[in-house]
Amino acid sequence: MRRTIISKFILISSLLLISSGLFAHDRIGRLGIGMSNQLKNDLPAISFKIQNSKSTAIGGLATIDTDENNGGWGAGFKLYRNIFKEPQLNFYSGILAAVINEKQGADSSKTGFQFDLTMGSEFSFTGLSSIGFSFEFGVSFNKINDFRIQTVGDSFLVAAAHFYL
C-alpha cells in the first residue's frame, strides 16, 4: 500500500514538472513584429520586440503619415524588464523614449518628445503562442505644443500586438 502511494506520488510529481515546461513560451531571440498606437501624435506605428534574455527585451516603433494637414512622424526605442513570468503571460516594466512630430495645418509642424514609464503584460492564448497581445499602464512625459504629464492606460488594441517569427 505504501509502495503504491509513493509510486503514484512520484508519477504525478513527474507529470506536473514535465507539463509545466511544455506550456511556457520561450521567446528568447525571437523577433516580434506588429503594431502599436502608443505615440502621442496618434499615428499607428509599426513596432518590433526582441526578447534578449529571460529578464530583458528591447523594442522599437516607427510611424509616418504624409498628409499635409494631419500627418506627422515618430520613432522610439523601448526597453522591457520582466518582473515575473507565467505560462501564457509575462508581467514587465517598460521605458519608452521617442521623438514625435505632428503637422498642424498645411504650413506648420511641431516636433517634440515622449518619455513613458509603464508596467504591463504580454499574453497569448493557448494554441496561438506566436501572437502576443500587450496592455500597459503608467505615466507619460511628453511635449509637442506644451509639456504634459499624463497617466497612461493602453489596452492590447493600443499598446501592441506582435507576431513572433
C-alpha positions in Angstrom: 0.0 0.0 0.0 2.7 2.4 1.0 4.7 1.5 -2.1 1.7 2.2 -4.3 1.2 5.7 -2.8 4.9 6.6 -3.2 4.9 5.4 -6.8 1.7 7.4 -7.6 3.2 10.5 -5.9 6.4 10.2 -8.0 4.4 9.7 -11.2 2.1 12.7 -10.5 5.1 14.9 -9.5 7.0 14.0 -12.6 4.0 14.7 -14.9 3.5 18.1 -13.2 7.1 19.1 -13.6 7.3 18.0 -17.2 3.9 19.5 -18.2 4.7 23.0 -16.7 7.7 23.3 -19.1 5.5 22.4 -22.1 3.2 25.5 -21.6 5.9 28.1 -21.0 6.7 30.3 -24.0 10.4 30.7 -24.8 10.7 33.8 -27.0 14.4 34.4 -26.3 16.0 35.5 -29.6 12.6 35.6 -31.5 11.6 38.8 -33.4 8.1 40.0 -32.8 6.7 42.4 -35.5 3.4 44.1 -35.1 1.6 47.3 -34.4 1.3 49.9 -31.6 -0.5 53.2 -31.1 1.3 54.5 -28.1 2.8 57.6 -29.5 1.1 60.9 -28.5 0.8 62.1 -32.1 -2.0 59.4 -32.5 -0.5 57.8 -35.5 -0.4 53.9 -35.7 3.1 52.6 -35.7 4.9 49.5 -36.8 6.7 48.0 -33.8 9.1 45.3 -33.1 10.2 43.4 -30.0 13.2 41.1 -29.4 13.5 39.1 -26.1 17.2 39.2 -25.2 17.1 37.0 -22.2 14.6 35.7 -19.6 14.6 39.1 -17.9 15.0 41.8 -20.7 13.7 42.7 -24.1 14.2 45.6 -26.5 11.8 47.1 -28.9 11.1 50.0 -31.2 8.4 51.7 -33.1 8.1 53.9 -36.1 5.3 55.8 -37.8 4.9 58.2 -40.7 1.9 59.9 -42.3 2.5 62.3 -45.3 -0.9 64.0 -45.0 -0.3 67.8 -45.4 -2.8 68.8 -42.7 -2.9 66.0 -40.1 0.3 64.0 -40.8 3.5 63.6 -38.9 6.1 61.0 -37.9 7.6 59.4 -34.9 10.3 56.9 -33.8 11.0 55.4 -30.5 13.0 52.9 -28.6 11.7 50.7 -25.8 13.3 48.7 -23.0 11.4 46.0 -21.2 12.3 44.3 -17.9 10.3 41.1 -17.0 9.1 41.1 -13.4 7.6 37.6 -13.4 6.6 35.0 -15.9 3.6 32.7 -16.1 2.9 30.1 -18.8 0.9 32.3 -21.1 1.8 35.8 -19.7 4.8 38.0 -18.9 4.4 40.9 -16.5 7.0 43.6 -17.2 8.1 47.2 -16.6 8.9 49.3 -19.6 10.6 52.6 -20.6 9.8 54.3 -23.9 11.9 57.2 -25.4 10.6 58.7 -28.6 10.8 61.7 -30.9 7.4 62.7 -32.3 6.2 65.2 -34.9 2.7 66.4 -35.6 1.6 68.6 -38.6 -0.7 71.4 -37.5 -2.1 72.6 -40.8 -0.6 72.9 -44.2 2.3 75.2 -43.3 3.4 74.2 -39.8 4.5 71.3 -37.8 5.8 70.7 -34.3 8.5 68.3 -33.1 8.7 67.1 -29.6 9.5 64.1 -27.4 7.8 61.4 -25.4 9.1 59.5 -22.4 6.9 56.8 -20.8 7.4 54.8 -17.6 5.0 51.8 -17.7 4.1 48.4 -16.3 2.3 45.9 -18.4 1.7 42.4 -19.5 2.1 40.5 -22.7 -0.2 37.4 -23.0 -1.0 34.8 -25.6 -3.8 32.3 -26.0 -3.3 28.5 -25.9 -2.7 27.4 -29.5 -1.6 30.9 -30.6 1.7 31.1 -28.9 3.3 33.1 -31.8 0.9 36.1 -31.2 1.5 38.3 -28.2 -1.0 40.9 -27.0 0.1 43.6 -24.6 -1.5 46.1 -22.3 0.3 48.8 -20.3 -0.3 51.5 -17.6 1.9 54.1 -16.1 2.9 57.8 -16.7 3.9 59.7 -19.8 6.1 62.8 -20.0 5.6 64.4 -23.5 5.8 67.7 -25.4 4.6 68.6 -28.8 2.9 72.0 -28.1 3.1 72.1 -24.2 4.9 69.9 -21.7 2.4 67.4 -20.3 2.5 64.7 -17.6 -0.3 62.2 -18.3 -1.4 58.9 -17.0 -1.3 56.0 -19.5 -3.7 53.1 -19.8 -3.3 51.3 -23.1 -5.4 48.2 -23.9 -4.0 45.5 -26.1 -5.6 47.2 -29.1 -3.4 50.3 -28.4 -0.3 49.0 -26.6 0.9 46.3 -29.0 0.1 43.1 -30.9 3.2 41.2 -32.1 3.6 38.2 -34.3 6.8 36.3 -33.3 8.8 34.7 -36.1 
